[in-house]
Amino acid sequence: MIEYDGAHRAFILTGKRFSYIMFVNRAGFLQTVHYGMPADGDGYLFSDRYAGNKSPDPNDFNVDAQQDGMPCEYACFGHGDYRAPSAVIIGGDGFRASRFVYKSHKIYKGSPSVDGMPHIRRGGETLAITLADELSTAEIKLNYTVFDDSDVLVRNAEIRNAGKTAVDLARAYSFCTEFADADFSIMRLAGRWAAERTPITTEIDYGTVRIESARGASSHQMNPFAALIRRHTTETAGECYGFNLLYSGSFAILAEKSQYGMLRVQGGINDFDFGWKLNGGETFVTPQAALCYSRCGLGEMSREYADFFRNYIIDPKKVNAHRPIVLNNWEATYFDFDTNKLFGIIDEAANLGVDTFVLDDGWFGRRDDDKSSLGDWFVNTEKLRGGLKAVSEKCKSVGLKFGLWLEPEMISEDSELFRAHPDYAMTKSGVTPCRSRNQLVLDFTRKEVVDHIFNVVKSVLESCRIDYVKWDFNRCLTEFYSASLPCDRQGEVAHRYMLGVYDLADRLTGAFPHIFFEGCAGGGGRFDGGMLYYFPQIWTSDDTDAYERTKIQWGTSMCYPVSAMSCHVSACPNHQTQRMTPFATRGVIASLGATGYELDPTALTDEEKAAVRAQVSDYLDIEDIVLGGDLYRLCDPFTDNYFCEMLVSKDKSRAYIVGERHRGVPCDLDNVVKLVGLDRNGTYKIHELGITASGKTLEAIGVLLPRLPDYGGFRWVLEKIN
């Protein structure tokens, strides 16, 4: 619900369990008043007895006016505010200062249009506030969308040049909000390849904490998410705020503690190496950001984010539909395969209960290693007699669906495409390019390059029955340069590249609505809300080790639903860590997401084949909880000797618990896990333990964790019996 108090020029936004209050102060600035637990817009809030005392005199713009302490909804540059601005607008004479004052507002049902980028798909109520820059020709529209059933507030900004002379944007953030104090820690999800999204929490002190990626992708190294956490906040209690950018490119999120102890949080497209020329009448639209408030701990924040992504971002036709249970041939064969070898794998896969066979890298061009053929999206018929159609028909004959790996954003120098169009690569003539995995990046800032890839991939997907596509992205950008852009627009490259990726994803998923697309970026290098708009699930990490995955999946669940995590059982010794873990443990950890297999089924023992059949059957029994249930994190793998998570159906009639004991430790006895999230007045049966108890007892007293050998795993299914 959105209310406007005309007497105080105040806006009161209300979500499921939060309020967001701001007003236009006496100087005309849009000023933050409150973000957090539900509150009313009582008149004193906007007077000098409270927020009004931080409003500058409209006729007194000097440093002594303490504009440096005013809480801003979109921060200006210069004029006495020395904190980081939300936008930097440069006029033709180079003048950079800004003064954003209220011009008008509109309240309407629905959500704003964000053409060419991920956005809310439906619903909500939106407040659009237009600010005019008194020092330039720019106007800024701030969009705020709230939902009655969500604690997520969605924000973005639209910067319009209302004049006739071009201006340059040197920064254009999506949101800015302020807190009266900075008594928070800040969590980021950091990592590297095969160790993505580790929660790192540090205290906020004076100065700026900057969480960012400048790689042209949201990256393995830093996710476009941050959380402010009050002291003593836990999984189940205490205040926290999430900030999640629905964007897949270079980003920045800043938390700045001022000299007065206030905290400004803002973020959006990374302003490092960013610039955008805005001609007269043009508008620059920033990515949407999803802000989330919780006063019941990190767990509630995570569940609110999960519901938000499932209800408002992920394709509604795919979000609750059965996910492909795949067997992928990558770790089974790598590049070394032919038709006969694949057919043997497909025959065995059909006997295991999986429903989709996925042909990974190496099926196209002359691709026998990673040194050639990216961009040559035509079949290598020396490897595949009869082409993709023969593999597809083989899958169909044994009752399997057929999936295919693609890396459409990349090009090999040893490829027919590069020989014909070397200009399609994102390189600078005369400069030796930086290679990664022996490949270059296609210049997706150019429409003709995106059009070419769309047409060739479309031909592949039309060539036979294909039910699933794994879209990979195995390196980030390095040469942020496009020969198609003039020198004064090279700062637009990173964002234009991302717009090209979104354009291709939108066109391909729209042209092939029956195909299930899974995102991948060398594992989890682009696991973000932007990609989830196009791909209902993303390959969580190339590291499939059952111990490492407990940490990766735990961190990912901070702000993404488990249904979005693609999780596979792989062979041992694990190809990434060389660790040996029990087959059963690999199965239960992979069941906490869209499950599948990354191994050679022809190399399995009879016992392992029976285990796969049982795992698939068990997963199908609880798939509805994985897709739509609420997650409760119970034992932290970063601090405990156990990992444990529980999924509870929305009606609390069923629950699914998965755990793993990491190490055998002497005298490590009688560890108890308390099962939160159940109906406290209901009675539950834990089938595997033969226990019947009330939800109240299971929450207050808990259940003994099993004493297992190293990396031993367990699964429990709970049914509410009354």
Disulfide bonds with the S-S distance in Angstrom:
none
